Amino acid sequence: MVGHFKHSPANTAEQQVEQGALGQKEEPLIQDVPTRWNSTLEMVKRLIRNQAAIKATLDQQQHKLVMLTPPEWEKIQRLETLLEPCRYLTEILGGEAYVSCSVVLLPSVTCVV
């Protein structure tokens, strides 16, 4: 679904129009990238935040996408809850202002758990 919007400027523009009509901040969707640790979390957050605009946009288009069902949206929300604590660790371990190996891993892990 994210690819549908990311690979077409016209689809992205339609989505932003719907976001504006719904009084939401106009923001593009984010596609996860395997080499960016928190990109899946950010993608999920944007999907959840823009669920209504995505649905409204896709309802106006002819496409072959299968819309997510309410139970699937619930799974995505649970995924966000699951990934959020991991964000903290990846930010600590990926620090640029200090040497990452100088971070004591055990206190960081126990902080999240």
PyMOL CGO cylinders between C-alpha atoms (Angstrom):
from pymol import cmd
from pymol.cgo import CYLINDER

trace = [
    CYLINDER, 0.00, 0.00, 0.00, 2.83, 2.38, 0.85, 0.3, 1, 1, 1, 1, 1, 1,
    CYLINDER, 2.83, 2.38, 0.85, 4.51, 1.57, -2.46, 0.3, 1, 1, 1, 1, 1, 1,
    CYLINDER, 4.51, 1.57, -2.46, 1.31, 2.59, -4.28, 0.3, 1, 1, 1, 1, 1, 1,
    CYLINDER, 1.31, 2.59, -4.28, 1.76, 6.12, -2.93, 0.3, 1, 1, 1, 1, 1, 1,
    CYLINDER, 1.76, 6.12, -2.93, 5.57, 6.29, -2.90, 0.3, 1, 1, 1, 1, 1, 1,
    CYLINDER, 5.57, 6.29, -2.90, 5.97, 5.36, -6.56, 0.3, 1, 1, 1, 1, 1, 1,
    CYLINDER, 5.97, 5.36, -6.56, 3.39, 7.78, -7.92, 0.3, 1, 1, 1, 1, 1, 1,
    CYLINDER, 3.39, 7.78, -7.92, 3.54, 11.55, -7.40, 0.3, 1, 1, 1, 1, 1, 1,
    CYLINDER, 3.54, 11.55, -7.40, -0.10, 11.78, -8.52, 0.3, 1, 1, 1, 1, 1, 1,
    CYLINDER, -0.10, 11.78, -8.52, -1.23, 9.31, -5.84, 0.3, 1, 1, 1, 1, 1, 1,
    CYLINDER, -1.23, 9.31, -5.84, 0.82, 11.16, -3.23, 0.3, 1, 1, 1, 1, 1, 1,
    CYLINDER, 0.82, 11.16, -3.23, -0.77, 14.47, -4.27, 0.3, 1, 1, 1, 1, 1, 1,
    CYLINDER, -0.77, 14.47, -4.27, -4.26, 12.95, -3.97, 0.3, 1, 1, 1, 1, 1, 1,
    CYLINDER, -4.26, 12.95, -3.97, -3.39, 11.62, -0.53, 0.3, 1, 1, 1, 1, 1, 1,
    CYLINDER, -3.39, 11.62, -0.53, -2.18, 15.06, 0.59, 0.3, 1, 1, 1, 1, 1, 1,
    CYLINDER, -2.18, 15.06, 0.59, -5.42, 16.64, -0.65, 0.3, 1, 1, 1, 1, 1, 1,
    CYLINDER, -5.42, 16.64, -0.65, -7.35, 14.14, 1.48, 0.3, 1, 1, 1, 1, 1, 1,
    CYLINDER, -7.35, 14.14, 1.48, -5.13, 14.87, 4.47, 0.3, 1, 1, 1, 1, 1, 1,
    CYLINDER, -5.13, 14.87, 4.47, -5.89, 18.57, 4.10, 0.3, 1, 1, 1, 1, 1, 1,
    CYLINDER, -5.89, 18.57, 4.10, -9.61, 17.89, 3.74, 0.3, 1, 1, 1, 1, 1, 1,
    CYLINDER, -9.61, 17.89, 3.74, -9.53, 15.86, 6.96, 0.3, 1, 1, 1, 1, 1, 1,
    CYLINDER, -9.53, 15.86, 6.96, -7.61, 18.60, 8.80, 0.3, 1, 1, 1, 1, 1, 1,
    CYLINDER, -7.61, 18.60, 8.80, -4.48, 16.48, 9.08, 0.3, 1, 1, 1, 1, 1, 1,
    CYLINDER, -4.48, 16.48, 9.08, -0.89, 17.51, 8.59, 0.3, 1, 1, 1, 1, 1, 1,
    CYLINDER, -0.89, 17.51, 8.59, 0.11, 16.90, 4.96, 0.3, 1, 1, 1, 1, 1, 1,
    CYLINDER, 0.11, 16.90, 4.96, 2.90, 14.34, 5.14, 0.3, 1, 1, 1, 1, 1, 1,
    CYLINDER, 2.90, 14.34, 5.14, 4.05, 11.63, 2.76, 0.3, 1, 1, 1, 1, 1, 1,
    CYLINDER, 4.05, 11.63, 2.76, 4.03, 8.00, 3.76, 0.3, 1, 1, 1, 1, 1, 1,
    CYLINDER, 4.03, 8.00, 3.76, 7.35, 6.41, 4.69, 0.3, 1, 1, 1, 1, 1, 1,
    CYLINDER, 7.35, 6.41, 4.69, 8.52, 3.15, 3.19, 0.3, 1, 1, 1, 1, 1, 1,
    CYLINDER, 8.52, 3.15, 3.19, 10.64, 0.85, 5.34, 0.3, 1, 1, 1, 1, 1, 1,
    CYLINDER, 10.64, 0.85, 5.34, 14.25, 0.28, 4.34, 0.3, 1, 1, 1, 1, 1, 1,
    CYLINDER, 14.25, 0.28, 4.34, 16.14, -2.77, 5.66, 0.3, 1, 1, 1, 1, 1, 1,
    CYLINDER, 16.14, -2.77, 5.66, 19.28, -0.73, 6.39, 0.3, 1, 1, 1, 1, 1, 1,
    CYLINDER, 19.28, -0.73, 6.39, 17.44, 1.91, 8.43, 0.3, 1, 1, 1, 1, 1, 1,
    CYLINDER, 17.44, 1.91, 8.43, 16.61, 0.30, 11.73, 0.3, 1, 1, 1, 1, 1, 1,
    CYLINDER, 16.61, 0.30, 11.73, 13.59, 2.40, 12.72, 0.3, 1, 1, 1, 1, 1, 1,
    CYLINDER, 13.59, 2.40, 12.72, 12.06, 2.81, 9.28, 0.3, 1, 1, 1, 1, 1, 1,
    CYLINDER, 12.06, 2.81, 9.28, 9.47, 0.06, 9.82, 0.3, 1, 1, 1, 1, 1, 1,
    CYLINDER, 9.47, 0.06, 9.82, 8.28, 1.77, 13.00, 0.3, 1, 1, 1, 1, 1, 1,
    CYLINDER, 8.28, 1.77, 13.00, 8.07, 5.13, 11.23, 0.3, 1, 1, 1, 1, 1, 1,
    CYLINDER, 8.07, 5.13, 11.23, 6.19, 3.55, 8.32, 0.3, 1, 1, 1, 1, 1, 1,
    CYLINDER, 6.19, 3.55, 8.32, 3.68, 1.96, 10.71, 0.3, 1, 1, 1, 1, 1, 1,
    CYLINDER, 3.68, 1.96, 10.71, 3.19, 5.22, 12.62, 0.3, 1, 1, 1, 1, 1, 1,
    CYLINDER, 3.19, 5.22, 12.62, 2.47, 7.15, 9.41, 0.3, 1, 1, 1, 1, 1, 1,
    CYLINDER, 2.47, 7.15, 9.41, 0.06, 4.47, 8.20, 0.3, 1, 1, 1, 1, 1, 1,
    CYLINDER, 0.06, 4.47, 8.20, -1.89, 4.60, 11.45, 0.3, 1, 1, 1, 1, 1, 1,
    CYLINDER, -1.89, 4.60, 11.45, -1.88, 8.40, 11.60, 0.3, 1, 1, 1, 1, 1, 1,
    CYLINDER, -1.88, 8.40, 11.60, -3.09, 8.67, 7.98, 0.3, 1, 1, 1, 1, 1, 1,
    CYLINDER, -3.09, 8.67, 7.98, -5.47, 5.72, 7.91, 0.3, 1, 1, 1, 1, 1, 1,
    CYLINDER, -5.47, 5.72, 7.91, -8.54, 7.83, 7.09, 0.3, 1, 1, 1, 1, 1, 1,
    CYLINDER, -8.54, 7.83, 7.09, -6.79, 9.79, 4.33, 0.3, 1, 1, 1, 1, 1, 1,
    CYLINDER, -6.79, 9.79, 4.33, -5.40, 6.61, 2.79, 0.3, 1, 1, 1, 1, 1, 1,
    CYLINDER, -5.40, 6.61, 2.79, -8.81, 4.96, 2.78, 0.3, 1, 1, 1, 1, 1, 1,
    CYLINDER, -8.81, 4.96, 2.78, -10.50, 8.05, 1.31, 0.3, 1, 1, 1, 1, 1, 1,
    CYLINDER, -10.50, 8.05, 1.31, -7.87, 8.36, -1.41, 0.3, 1, 1, 1, 1, 1, 1,
    CYLINDER, -7.87, 8.36, -1.41, -8.00, 4.69, -2.38, 0.3, 1, 1, 1, 1, 1, 1,
    CYLINDER, -8.00, 4.69, -2.38, -11.83, 4.75, -2.41, 0.3, 1, 1, 1, 1, 1, 1,
    CYLINDER, -11.83, 4.75, -2.41, -11.65, 7.35, -5.21, 0.3, 1, 1, 1, 1, 1, 1,
    CYLINDER, -11.65, 7.35, -5.21, -9.11, 5.47, -7.31, 0.3, 1, 1, 1, 1, 1, 1,
    CYLINDER, -9.11, 5.47, -7.31, -9.24, 2.42, -9.49, 0.3, 1, 1, 1, 1, 1, 1,
    CYLINDER, -9.24, 2.42, -9.49, -6.57, 0.05, -8.23, 0.3, 1, 1, 1, 1, 1, 1,
    CYLINDER, -6.57, 0.05, -8.23, -5.90, -3.59, -7.55, 0.3, 1, 1, 1, 1, 1, 1,
    CYLINDER, -5.90, -3.59, -7.55, -4.83, -3.14, -3.93, 0.3, 1, 1, 1, 1, 1, 1,
    CYLINDER, -4.83, -3.14, -3.93, -6.52, -5.14, -1.24, 0.3, 1, 1, 1, 1, 1, 1,
    CYLINDER, -6.52, -5.14, -1.24, -7.53, -2.85, 1.60, 0.3, 1, 1, 1, 1, 1, 1,
    CYLINDER, -7.53, -2.85, 1.60, -6.54, -3.79, 5.12, 0.3, 1, 1, 1, 1, 1, 1,
    CYLINDER, -6.54, -3.79, 5.12, -9.32, -5.17, 7.28, 0.3, 1, 1, 1, 1, 1, 1,
    CYLINDER, -9.32, -5.17, 7.28, -10.03, -3.80, 10.77, 0.3, 1, 1, 1, 1, 1, 1,
    CYLINDER, -10.03, -3.80, 10.77, -8.24, -6.79, 12.39, 0.3, 1, 1, 1, 1, 1, 1,
    CYLINDER, -8.24, -6.79, 12.39, -5.21, -6.11, 10.18, 0.3, 1, 1, 1, 1, 1, 1,
    CYLINDER, -5.21, -6.11, 10.18, -5.18, -2.44, 11.25, 0.3, 1, 1, 1, 1, 1, 1,
    CYLINDER, -5.18, -2.44, 11.25, -5.28, -3.67, 14.86, 0.3, 1, 1, 1, 1, 1, 1,
    CYLINDER, -5.28, -3.67, 14.86, -2.23, -5.86, 14.15, 0.3, 1, 1, 1, 1, 1, 1,
    CYLINDER, -2.23, -5.86, 14.15, -0.41, -2.84, 12.77, 0.3, 1, 1, 1, 1, 1, 1,
    CYLINDER, -0.41, -2.84, 12.77, -1.22, -0.90, 15.93, 0.3, 1, 1, 1, 1, 1, 1,
    CYLINDER, -1.22, -0.90, 15.93, 0.12, -3.78, 18.04, 0.3, 1, 1, 1, 1, 1, 1,
    CYLINDER, 0.12, -3.78, 18.04, 3.25, -3.81, 15.87, 0.3, 1, 1, 1, 1, 1, 1,
    CYLINDER, 3.25, -3.81, 15.87, 3.79, -0.13, 16.68, 0.3, 1, 1, 1, 1, 1, 1,
    CYLINDER, 3.79, -0.13, 16.68, 3.52, -0.91, 20.39, 0.3, 1, 1, 1, 1, 1, 1,
    CYLINDER, 3.52, -0.91, 20.39, 6.00, -3.76, 19.99, 0.3, 1, 1, 1, 1, 1, 1,
    CYLINDER, 6.00, -3.76, 19.99, 8.55, -1.76, 17.96, 0.3, 1, 1, 1, 1, 1, 1,
    CYLINDER, 8.55, -1.76, 17.96, 8.49, 1.46, 20.02, 0.3, 1, 1, 1, 1, 1, 1,
    CYLINDER, 8.49, 1.46, 20.02, 10.84, 0.19, 22.78, 0.3, 1, 1, 1, 1, 1, 1,
    CYLINDER, 10.84, 0.19, 22.78, 13.26, -1.02, 20.09, 0.3, 1, 1, 1, 1, 1, 1,
    CYLINDER, 13.26, -1.02, 20.09, 13.50, 2.56, 18.78, 0.3, 1, 1, 1, 1, 1, 1,
    CYLINDER, 13.50, 2.56, 18.78, 15.14, 3.64, 22.01, 0.3, 1, 1, 1, 1, 1, 1,
    CYLINDER, 15.14, 3.64, 22.01, 17.84, 0.97, 21.78, 0.3, 1, 1, 1, 1, 1, 1,
    CYLINDER, 17.84, 0.97, 21.78, 18.60, 1.57, 18.12, 0.3, 1, 1, 1, 1, 1, 1,
    CYLINDER, 18.60, 1.57, 18.12, 18.99, 5.29, 18.77, 0.3, 1, 1, 1, 1, 1, 1,
    CYLINDER, 18.99, 5.29, 18.77, 21.41, 4.61, 21.63, 0.3, 1, 1, 1, 1, 1, 1,
    CYLINDER, 21.41, 4.61, 21.63, 23.42, 2.04, 19.69, 0.3, 1, 1, 1, 1, 1, 1,
    CYLINDER, 23.42, 2.04, 19.69, 23.48, 4.15, 16.53, 0.3, 1, 1, 1, 1, 1, 1,
    CYLINDER, 23.48, 4.15, 16.53, 24.68, 7.33, 18.24, 0.3, 1, 1, 1, 1, 1, 1,
    CYLINDER, 24.68, 7.33, 18.24, 26.88, 9.66, 16.24, 0.3, 1, 1, 1, 1, 1, 1,
    CYLINDER, 26.88, 9.66, 16.24, 27.99, 11.94, 19.08, 0.3, 1, 1, 1, 1, 1, 1,
    CYLINDER, 27.99, 11.94, 19.08, 29.81, 9.13, 20.91, 0.3, 1, 1, 1, 1, 1, 1,
    CYLINDER, 29.81, 9.13, 20.91, 31.42, 5.78, 20.24, 0.3, 1, 1, 1, 1, 1, 1,
    CYLINDER, 31.42, 5.78, 20.24, 28.57, 3.25, 20.19, 0.3, 1, 1, 1, 1, 1, 1,
    CYLINDER, 28.57, 3.25, 20.19, 30.61, 0.51, 21.85, 0.3, 1, 1, 1, 1, 1, 1,
    CYLINDER, 30.61, 0.51, 21.85, 31.05, 2.80, 24.85, 0.3, 1, 1, 1, 1, 1, 1,
    CYLINDER, 31.05, 2.80, 24.85, 27.35, 2.40, 25.66, 0.3, 1, 1, 1, 1, 1, 1,
    CYLINDER, 27.35, 2.40, 25.66, 26.84, -0.24, 28.31, 0.3, 1, 1, 1, 1, 1, 1,
    CYLINDER, 26.84, -0.24, 28.31, 24.32, -2.55, 26.66, 0.3, 1, 1, 1, 1, 1, 1,
    CYLINDER, 24.32, -2.55, 26.66, 22.89, -4.28, 29.74, 0.3, 1, 1, 1, 1, 1, 1,
    CYLINDER, 22.89, -4.28, 29.74, 21.46, -1.12, 31.41, 0.3, 1, 1, 1, 1, 1, 1,
    CYLINDER, 21.46, -1.12, 31.41, 20.03, -0.05, 28.08, 0.3, 1, 1, 1, 1, 1, 1,
    CYLINDER, 20.03, -0.05, 28.08, 18.25, -3.35, 27.61, 0.3, 1, 1, 1, 1, 1, 1,
    CYLINDER, 18.25, -3.35, 27.61, 16.90, -3.49, 31.16, 0.3, 1, 1, 1, 1, 1, 1,
    CYLINDER, 16.90, -3.49, 31.16, 15.64, 0.07, 30.76, 0.3, 1, 1, 1, 1, 1, 1,
    CYLINDER, 15.64, 0.07, 30.76, 13.40, -1.01, 27.89, 0.3, 1, 1, 1, 1, 1, 1,
    CYLINDER, 13.40, -1.01, 27.89, 12.30, -4.34, 29.31, 0.3, 1, 1, 1, 1, 1, 1,
]
cmd.load_cgo(trace, "trace")
